[in-house]
Amino acid sequence: MATYLLVPGAFHGGWAWQRVAPLLSAAGHRVLAPSLVGLGERAESLGPEVGLGTHVHDLVELVCTAELRHLVLVGHSYAGIVITALADALPDRVAELVYVDTFVPRDGEAVADIMAPMVDAFTALAAEFGDGWRVPPQTEPMGDGGLYGVTDEPDLSWLASMLTPQSLKTFTEPMVLRNLGALREIPVTHIHCTGGGADFQAMRAAMPRTLPPADLPAERLKLLPTGHDCMITMPRELAGHLLELAAQPSTAS
């Protein structure tokens, strides 16, 4: 049995995994899909002080309090930086890192360093609509790529209704790593979404760090022909890739 900790991306809550989590549980695994501080059902706790460190500290407390081990840490989008920092804080509890359509940050980097054009846009939105710190979520489709890759109803309207604002600090606070040696020993898998429409792909091309590393071994790269929110559009296929990891010796309990 493996223990999956599913961490949602920006503006999303734990609800984003509601189609994937039952498939993992049905296979006999333990699954946790918490919302990060200030997001999802925890939206009332959002404030200008909520940053990357807040999110990481909150998950460290969850892992330690629940005595979680042999973790398969799964991070979508923004959560790529969250799971990296979490694994650095608790490397002996992590069996696998899974980056779902996201980047691998380096020590000292913030999301703003990796996705500068997007965070510049977030900063402008916060200045205009969020008192300088609260970034409103996108709720309208972006060209042919839909909303985070979701194009079909009723999922499109449901997704738009569930997204909540996020603090600008979560995108600008740098990640500081202290256990680089141990972190490098943790196996890493990338699940990359190849769809999303021409507009989304053009945006991704402008931020090359959002693409899987060029030197990634083929067995460590899984492709899904869908848009960014693959947990909504291809939950069975995503769960299938995650279940393959549970069969590996490194993730067995």
C-alpha atoms as one frame of an Amber mdcrd trajectory, in Angstrom:
protein
   0.000   0.000   0.000   1.189   3.487  -0.838   0.093   6.780   0.651  -0.722
   9.454  -1.904  -0.677  13.116  -0.945  -2.346  15.022  -3.780  -1.591  18.757
  -3.747  -3.673  21.053  -5.970  -2.427  23.894  -8.112  -3.049  27.624  -7.931
  -6.620  28.774  -7.266  -7.722  25.126  -6.871  -8.646  23.244  -3.718  -8.611
  19.606  -2.730 -11.875  19.268  -4.661  -9.825  19.173  -7.877  -8.825  15.563
  -7.111 -12.314  14.236  -6.428 -12.331  12.084  -9.569  -8.822  10.707  -9.034
  -8.773  10.033  -5.286 -11.528   7.351  -5.313  -9.705   5.415  -8.031  -6.545
   5.287  -5.938  -8.495   4.379  -2.809 -10.336   1.604  -4.652  -6.951   0.046
  -5.435  -6.239  -0.193  -1.708  -4.114   2.904  -1.178  -4.367   5.695   1.357
  -5.185   9.029  -0.254  -5.153  12.562   1.123  -6.145  15.574  -0.970  -6.067
  18.627   1.303  -6.753  22.190   0.279  -3.876  24.555   0.885  -4.276  27.454
   3.329  -6.559  30.114   1.865  -7.874  27.965  -0.977 -10.909  25.777  -1.570
 -12.986  25.324   1.570 -10.227  27.162   3.488 -10.731  30.370   1.496 -11.659
  32.356   4.612  -8.092  31.930   5.907  -6.614  33.784   2.928  -4.597  36.896
   3.785  -1.621  38.862   2.471   0.697  36.960   4.839  -0.121  33.568   3.291
   2.882  32.535   1.230   4.736  29.494   0.008   6.140  28.959   3.502   2.614
  28.909   4.910   1.585  26.160   2.525   4.679  24.066   3.166   4.484  24.426
   6.958   0.827  23.434   6.912   1.585  20.244   4.973   4.571  19.406   7.189
   2.211  19.533  10.173  -0.293  17.313   8.357   2.329  14.705   7.460   3.841
  14.630  10.943   0.545  14.670  12.842  -0.902  11.875  10.723   2.425  10.002
  10.867   2.492   9.622   7.097   5.365   7.730   5.494   6.216   6.175   2.121
   4.557   9.176   0.529   3.894   9.556  -3.159   3.832  13.356  -3.322   1.799
  14.556  -6.293   1.881  18.250  -7.151  -0.109  19.909  -9.913   0.965  23.227
 -11.454   1.838  25.718  -8.650   2.156  22.759  -6.274   5.357  21.736  -8.035
   7.178  24.182  -5.768   5.148  23.115  -2.734   5.955  19.412  -3.003   9.630
  20.155  -3.673   9.903  22.172  -0.471   7.874  19.594   1.452  10.132  16.753
   0.303  13.163  18.814   1.275  11.708  19.294   4.759  10.816  15.605   5.233
  12.943  13.588   2.794  12.819  10.399   4.860   9.028  10.277   4.516   8.856
  10.639   0.724   9.133   7.689  -1.667   8.327   9.476  -4.927   7.815  12.972
  -6.297   5.288  13.353  -9.112   5.152  16.634 -11.019   1.836  16.951 -12.872
   2.131  19.425 -15.752   4.477  21.640 -13.814   8.063  22.706 -13.188  10.873
  21.656 -10.862  12.077  24.735  -8.962  15.665  25.341  -7.933  16.926  26.442
  -4.549  16.259  30.145  -4.011  13.646  30.429  -6.750  10.078  31.629  -6.506
   7.318  30.901  -8.994   7.935  34.446 -10.246  11.431  33.435 -11.352  10.140
  30.525 -13.420   6.901  31.995 -14.774   7.690  35.705 -14.842   5.133  36.767
 -17.490   2.304  35.038 -15.648   3.250  36.392 -12.220   3.580  39.878 -13.725
  -0.013  39.497 -14.860  -1.002  38.266 -11.391   0.657  41.324  -9.853  -1.321
  43.632 -12.120  -4.573  41.841 -11.296  -3.867  42.052  -7.575  -3.154  45.775
  -7.872  -6.398  46.411  -9.755  -8.812  44.019  -8.069  -7.200  42.602  -4.924
  -5.831  45.412  -2.731  -2.361  44.701  -4.027  -2.088  41.158  -2.625  -5.122
  39.048  -3.612  -4.978  37.496  -7.083  -8.421  36.704  -8.536  -8.690  33.443
 -10.466  -9.271  33.283 -14.176 -12.859  32.165 -14.728 -13.271  32.670 -18.475
 -11.901  30.280 -21.129  -8.589  31.227 -22.721  -9.014  30.895 -26.465  -9.344
  27.367 -27.772  -7.804  25.888 -24.614 -10.818  26.440 -22.407 -10.301  27.089
 -18.698  -7.167  25.264 -17.506  -7.751  22.896 -20.408 -11.363  22.175 -19.481
 -13.609  22.885 -22.469 -16.794  20.871 -22.010 -19.904  21.563 -19.975 -20.903
  21.026 -17.240 -17.276  20.739 -16.127 -16.375  24.186 -17.440 -19.011  26.017
 -15.388 -18.333  23.849 -12.342 -14.602  24.584 -12.465 -15.174  28.333 -12.828
 -17.459  28.292  -9.780 -14.969  26.430  -7.595 -11.819  28.499  -8.156 -10.860
  30.924  -5.373  -8.357  33.810  -5.092  -4.773  33.228  -3.991  -2.243  35.433
  -2.227   0.382  37.065  -4.434   3.010  36.122  -1.845   2.650  32.445  -2.739
   4.067  33.284  -6.168   6.817  35.675  -5.062   8.237  34.019  -1.928  11.455
  32.100  -2.710  11.878  28.433  -1.848  14.848  27.718   0.427  16.169  24.148
   0.432  18.258  22.654   3.232  18.545  18.964   2.323  19.592  19.036  -1.318
  21.541  15.775  -1.103  18.619  13.821   0.312  16.180  15.524  -2.058  18.176
  14.409  -5.106  17.852  10.790  -3.975  14.052  10.807  -4.231  12.751   9.333
  -7.530  10.963  11.831  -9.754   8.247  11.288 -12.367   6.694  13.894 -14.666
   3.165  13.659 -16.035   2.924  16.132 -18.896  -0.254  17.316 -20.608   0.227
  17.728 -24.345  -3.126  19.401 -25.118  -4.709  22.657 -24.046  -5.006  24.474
 -27.342  -2.693  26.715 -29.352  -2.945  29.705 -27.025  -1.951  27.663 -23.982
   0.899  25.969 -25.817   2.210  29.361 -26.958   2.145  30.584 -23.357   3.979
  27.442 -22.235   6.619  27.920 -24.939   7.278  31.408 -23.567   8.079  29.804
 -20.204  10.316  26.825 -21.123  10.898  25.773 -17.512   7.289  24.539 -17.466
   8.283  21.763 -19.891   9.664  18.423 -18.632  13.481  18.352 -18.294  15.147
  17.375 -21.570  17.341  14.770 -19.864  14.441  12.982 -18.163  14.564   9.180
 -18.740  11.697   7.978 -20.937  10.306   5.735 -18.198  10.009   8.776 -15.944
   7.847  10.766 -18.358   4.138  10.062 -18.839   2.102  11.950 -21.441  -1.592
  12.734 -21.363  -3.268  14.113 -24.518  -5.379  16.667 -22.678  -5.260  20.138
 -21.153  -3.737  21.371 -17.922  -6.391  20.142 -15.458  -5.958  16.496 -16.370
  -7.383  15.386 -13.017 -10.718  16.680 -14.292 -10.508  15.768 -17.984  -8.616
  12.433 -17.822  -8.913  11.180 -14.222  -8.743   7.468 -15.036  -5.667   7.836
 -17.168  -3.965  10.017 -14.563  -4.861   7.567 -11.803  -3.461   4.756 -13.938
  -0.078   6.456 -14.128  -0.095   7.085 -10.384  -0.999   3.470  -9.645   1.964
   2.292 -11.708   4.211   4.120  -9.247   2.663   2.315  -6.281   3.806  -0.988
  -7.745   7.445   0.082  -7.625   9.559  -1.108  -4.681  10.435   2.435  -3.608
   6.797   3.261  -2.866   5.795   0.039  -1.152   5.112   0.219   2.562
